[in-house]
Structures are given as structure tokens and as C-alpha cells.
């Protein structure tokens, strides 16, 4: 969900003014290849998929030690890992919104 907020604020910013550009080189490459919305959707899906693979894969690799911690500790650990990713998306979306406001009212 937070990645969707990032995507939405990015699309608004890019469509609002030609002076706004995508600063993430991977997202910029996706936009160049597929267009603004399709490129950002593809990039967002890949980002979320990579996050899931890394977090869940890490917990599977560490499963003996995670199982020793018990189910609730593993659940808490996963939750914290996902919270970091979600927080990053919210910070990026907040920055995007600030850019949109600055460009729209300047």
C-alpha cells in the first residue's frame, strides 16, 4: 500500500511539470522503456517482489535460529523488516508530495 502512495505521488509530480524528473535511475530506465505509469508499475511490482523474497528468504535461511526464537519472535522480526520498507516508501512519498506542492504553487 505504501508503495502505491509513492507511485501515485511520483506520477502526479511527473505529469505536473516538465522540470520534475525521476531521480531513481532504475525507475527512470523503466519509464524510458515502458512509459510513466507502466514503467512505474513494473518497477513497483519488482521492488515489492524483491523485498518479499529478501525478507522471507532471509527468514527461511535462518529458520533453525528463527524456530528457536518461537513463532511470535519470528512474526515480530518479519513485521519489523516490512515496517522498514514501508517507512522508506512513506518518506519517499512525503518528499514527492512536497515537490508537487512546491511546483504547483510556485
Helices and strands as residue ranges (DSSP letters): H 2-16, H 25-34, H 36-61, H 63-69, H 71-104
